Amino acid sequence: MSVKAYQRKLDVKNGRVDLSHGSGGRAMAQLISGLFHQAFGNEWLARCNDQSAFDVAAGRMVMTTDGYVVSPLFFPGGNIGSLAVHGTINDVAMSGARPLYLSASFIIEEGFPFSDLKAIADSMGAAARAADVYIIAGDTKVVERGKADGLFISTTGIGIVADGLDLSADKARVGDRVLVSGSLGDHGVAIMSKRQNVAFQTEVVSDSAALHNLVAVMVAAGGSSIRVMRDPTRGGLAATLNEIAHQSDLGFRLEETSIPVKPAVAATCELLGLDPIHVANEGKLVAIVAPDLADAVLAAMKAHPLGSDAADIGEAVADDRKFVQMATGFGGRRIVDWLWGEQLPRIC
């Protein structure tokens, strides 16, 4: 008669991660099967290999990788887990691709609560399923106390972009329109408000969301007239447009009054001495679109739930200095030069 070894269940409610959960033994297998497989469960993970093989449709493959070290780990509108899924999906989608699969690597600090880890993993699984994307491979490491800020997540995303669609930051042309999909700064202010214990009458919630379905309707409306799309994450709109300006060898002229910003976000930025165009977003995109189809693309964006507040905020202009200029609404302009770490005064 064979005797099956007793295996204690994870105490998800009160337990904490210890070094044995990263040692490759029974405790690690228990963590992976009892927590991550339950959160992400799909046919590829169920095979328990060190990699996953998958079929791909016709077209070109797109791949991205990213790391997530957000603090705090939980914030209004999401947590590091849902953020990792949305952010990686969006990086794939900005090429016009349909995201298919993700991998996820976890670096967990010893003593991290299982309850928090489960909440984060569950939100990752829910975000992936909502986007019809699968987390099919992963890795887990545990480090000693003080060697990580609770939890770090690294991800890789794979997608397929149709032949004939080639979006790139060096393709913007003079006269192109600058479109944004909605209000700016929501995510960054939600994070900062939690970190700084700033209270609002109406809570500011992160805009974290997967944008690939919005991208699909934009591509259907504009096709190759869409020059480039970017999600303005770290550094916000300012950093994104400065990067595109330098890659395409032109400048941008924006109308400040056309840039959508929620009142609570604007008030918080003023309180903290920030400009909303410098603040991170996780559920918004910027598109540079040829003028002949810009209105059609904007209409498609406005018809989608994630683009209902979309706006045309300016245009690409000839500028050897590669400046992003913004009309202030008070008869002046200021130069936004994020790449060099400064905002220049109103000089034109």
N, C-alpha and C positions, 0 to 999 in steps of 0.2 A: 504494500500500500504506500503510495506516495504522499508526502506531507507538504502542503503548500505553506511557504513561509508567510508569517504574519506581516502585513504591510499597513502601517498606521496612515490614516487619511490626513491630508493637510488640514491644519486648524486655520481655516481661512479667516475666521472671525477674530481670533486673538493671536495667531502665530506670526512669526517674523522670519525673514530670510536669514539663513546663516551660511557659513562658508561651504558646508557640505552640499548645499543646493547648486554649487557651481563646480563640484569636484568630479563630475562624470559618473557617479555611482547611483545607488538606488534613490537617494533623496533628490538628485537632479532629475532622474527619470520620472519620479513622482510629481515634481513641480511642472515638468513639461506636459506630461499626460493629463495631470489633474487640474491644471490651470490653463496653460496656453492652448492645448489641443481642444479643450472644451470651449474656449473663447473663439478660436479661429476655425474650428473643425471643418475640414473639406477632404475630398478624396486624395489630394496630393499629400497633405500632411499625414493622413492616416497610414501612408506607406512607411513612415518613420525612417526615411533615408536621409543622408546628409545633403541631398540636393533633390530637385524636382525637375522632371522632364515634362514638356508641354508642347502641344501643337500650336502653330500660329497661322493666321490667315494671310492672304496675299497682301503685299505692301512692304514698307520698310520698318524695321524694328527700331524702337526708341527705348533708351535706357537712361535712368537718372539715379543718383544716390544722394542721401542727405542725412544729417544728424540733428537730433533734437535734445536740447539741454535747458528747456524753459524752466523758469522759476517765477511763481509757484507752479507746482505740477498740476494743480487743479485751479481753474479760473472760471468766471462766469461765461457759460456757453461751451465749455469743453474741458479737456485736460490734455496732457502730453500725448496720450494714446490716440485720441481722435485727431489731434493736430498732426501727428506723424503720418497718419493715413491720408488726411486731406492734403497736406503739403506735398507729399510724394505724388499723389494722383495729379495734383495741379501742375507740378513740374513736367510730368509726362504730357498732360493735356495742352500745355502752352505751345507744343509743336504741332498741334492740330490732331494729335494721336488719340486713339481710344485706349485707355489704360486697361490692362488685363490682369497682371499679377504683381504681387509685392513680396519682398522678404523683409524680415525684421530681426534686428539684433538688440539684445537687452544687456546693459551693464548695470547691475543692481548692487547697491551698497548693503553690506551686512547690517541686519537689523531692520530692513525695510519691511513695513507691515504687509502681510499677505492680503489683507482686506483692500489696501490701496492698490496693490499690484493687480488683484482681480478686477477691481473697478476700472483700472486703466486698460487691461487686456480686453475686458468685456466691451469697453467703448471702442477699442480698435476693431474688434470683430463686428460690432454693429455698424460702424462707419464703412468698413469694407463691404459688408453685405448690402448696405443701402446703395453703394456705388456699383454693385455687381462686379466687384474686384475681389480676388482671392489672395490671402496671405499663405503662400505655399512652401516657404522655407524660412528658417530662422536659426538663431544661436543665443545662448544664455551664458553670461559670465557673472560671477559674484566676486566683488572686491571687498577688502577690509573696510571697517568703519573709518570715515574721514577721507576715503580715496575717491569718492564720487558724491555728487549732490543728490543722494537718494536714488535717482534712476536716470540713465541716459538711454535713448533709443536711436539706433541707426537703421535706415531703410534703403531698399533699392526697389525701383519700379520699372516695369516692362510694359510697353504698349506697341501698337501698330499704327502707323500713319499711312494714309492712302498715297499711291503713286501720283505724282503731279503736284502735291502740296509740299512746299518747302519754305517754312517760316523761319526767318533769321533776323537777328538784330542789325545786320549790315544792309538790309534791303529797304529801309525807310527812304522816302524820296521827298523833295521839297513839294509842298502843297498837300501832303498827306494829312489826314485828320487824326487827332488824338482822342480816343474814346476810353472812358472808364465805366466799369460795370455797376458802380454804386458808391455809397458813402465811404469816405476814407478815414482810416485811423481807428476803427472800432476795436480791432484786436489789440493793438498796442495799448490803447487806453484801458481796455478791460484788464490786461495784465498789470499795467502800472497802478491802476486803482486798487487792485488786490494787494500788490506789493507794498504800496504806500498807505494802505488803509484809508483811501479817499472814498467818501460816501456820496451818493447821488440821490436826488428825489426819484429819478428813474434810472435803474441800473443799466450801465453800459455792458452789453454782451458781445463777446467775440464773434466776428463774422466767419469763423472757421467753417469751411464748406468745400465739398468736392465740386469743381467747376467744369468737368468734362462734358456734361450734357449741355451746359450753356455754350461751351466751345463748339459743340456739334451743330447747334442751330446757327451760330455765327458763320461757321465754315459753309453750311448749306446756303446761306444768304450771300456770302461774299467771296467764297473760294479763294483764288490766288490774289484777289485784290487786298486781302489781309496780308500785310507785309510781315508783321511780327506781333506776337502776344507775349506778355509777361505778367506774372503775379507779383505785385509790388510788396514783397515781404520786408526783410530787413532793410532799413533805409527808406522805405516807403516809395511814394511816387517820385520824389526828387531823385533818389538814387537810381531808380529804374530808367527814367528819361535821360539822366546824365550818361548812363551806360550806353543807351541806344544812340544818343547824339554822338558820342565818341566813336562808336562802331560804324555808324552810317555817315559820319563826316558832315553833320549838319547841326542845326539848332532847333529849339522848340519855343514857340510863343504861346503861352497859356493865358486864359482869362480866369482870374481868381474867383470871380463871382459865379462862374459856371461849375466850379469844382464842388461836388456834393459832400457836405460834412454835417453830421448830426449836431444839433445845438449842444447836447451834453458833452460830446467829444470836443467841440470847439471851445467850450467853457473850461474843460479840464486842461486842454492844451495851453490855454491862456494862463491858467492858474500855475501850471508847471513850467511855463516859459518855453513851450514847444510850438512847432508849426505842424499842423495835421499832415502836410505833404511829406514830412520826414518820418511819420509814424507808421509802424508795420501793419500790414493787412494779411489775412489768411484766407479770405473768401472773396477777393476782388481781383479783377484783371485789368490790364491796360492793353489796348489794341491800337496799332498804327495802321490805318486803312486808306487805300487810294480814294481820292475825293469822289470819284464817279459812283462808288457803291457804299460810301460811308453812311448815308442816310438809311439804306436798306439794312446794313449790318446793325445800326443803332436801333432800328425798329424791331429787328429780330431779338436783340438783347432785351429791350423793354417788354417784349411779350413773354419772356421767361421769368419765373419767380426770382431767380438769382440775379436778374438784370433789370428789375422793374425801375430802379432809380438810376439807370445808366445815363450818361451825358457825354456830349461832345464838348471838350474843354479847351481845344486849341488846335494848332497846326504845326507841321514841320516847316522850317524856314532855312534859307541859305545863311550860314553863319560860320566863318572860318574859325571863330573862337569856340564853337560848339557849346554855346551857352543855352541854358534853359531860362527864358525870360518869362516873367509873370506880371501881367497888368494887374495893378492892385485895386482898381475901381475908384481910385482917388486921383487919377490923372498922372500917376507915376508908374514906374516899373521897378522890380527888383530882380536881381540875378540869383538864381538858385544853383550853387555849384557844390553839390554834395560830394563829388569824387575827391575834392581837395579838402574836405573836412570843414568847410566854412560857408556861410551865407553872406554874400557881399551886399552892401547897402544899395539903396535906390540910386543908380547911377545913369539911368537913361529913361 
